[in-house]
Amino acid sequence: GNSVTQMEGPVTLSEEAFLTINCTYTATGYPSLFWYVQYPGEGLQLLLKATKADDKGSNKGFEATYRKETTSFHLEKGSVQVSDSAVYFCALGNQAGTALIFGKGTTLSVSS
Amino acid sequence: DVKVTQSSRYLVKRTGEKVFLECVQDMDHENMFWYRQDPGLGLRLIYFSYDVKMKEKGDIPEGYSVSREKKERFSLILESASTNQTSMYLCASSLLAGRTYEQYFGPGTRLTVT
C-alpha cells in the first residue's frame, strides 16, 4: 500500500540557515503530495502541495518538487526564521483516494 | 475563510467514561476525518465519513465509534475511555474531489484519560 517516510528529527538550525527535510513515498498511480505544518498548540495547516510529477509547490519561501523518478518530495527553504519552528508532515493520498497518509513528522527548531 | 472547529481544546476524563468529541466545518465539505496524533507515530486515521450517515473505518478504529447526522458535524465517541486513548485528536474535512484531497484541520482536542 501507499506509505510515506520522512527524516526523523529534531532538526536544529540557526536563523538564516538552509533547510532540507527529506520525504520519500511508495505509491501506485499518481497521488498528490502535500506538506503540512503544525505550530505549537495548533492543528495542521497546508503548507504546499503538488498534484503531478515535476510540479513544484511553494509557499512562504518553502518549496518542494514532486520527483517521480526518485519518489521524493523534499521540503526546502533557503533561509529559515525563528517563526518557522514547528512540526512538518509529508503526506500523500491513499490508494482509494479517500484519505491522506502522513509521515511521522519532523520537528524543526530554529534559534536566533 | 475555511473553518473547522472542535468542541474542546483540552479534556480530562476518567477511565470507563463515555466521551464525545465534536467537530464542525463550515465549508460544505463532503468528507470528514478523525485522526489521533501521538509522539513518534504521526497522525493515524481512526474513521472517516464521505456523506451523512456514512462512515468507514480507518487504520485504528478499535475502541471508537463515530456519528454523522448532519453534513457539517462529525462526532467521535469513546464508548468506555481507557488510559491508552490519552492523545491529541484532530478533525479534518475535505471536498469529495478527484485526486487533490486537500484537508483542512481543526485546532485539536488534547484528551487525558485518568
Interface residues (C-beta under 8 A of the other chain):
Chain A: Y30 P31 S32 F34 Y36 E42 G43 L44 Q45 L46 K49 T51 F89 G93 G97 T98 A99 L100 F102 G103 K104 G105
Chain B: V4 N31 F33 G40 L41 G42 L43 L45 F48 Y50 E56 G58 L90 A92 G98 R99 T100 Y101 E102 Q103 Y104 F105 G106 P107 G108
